[in-house]
């Protein structure tokens, strides 16, 4: 599967879904607002962007619309680490490991 680019702000929405599982829009907004100074409209925009990217989907369950992550946290972390390795170490993971070991 191709890597889905997720911004730092969008990752806050995904983090809430990874922590708590499928959430209604109201519960998701409440959870994201607990750790960020954003308004409802900002969080809804982030959610919409994630849905357009295919990182989140919505499903109706028990008469409620619930939002589910479509990428797991480990896949996201692996992609972020690879991006860091590519940008700072020319794709050489051993160079990153050596850098971390030296510090």
Buried (B, 14 or more C-beta within 10 A) or exposed (E): EEEBEBEEBBBBBBBBBBEEEBBBBEBBBBBBBEEBEBEEEBBBBBBEBBBEBEBBEBEEEEEEEBBEBBBEBEBBEEBBEBEEBEEEBEEEEEEBEEEEEEE
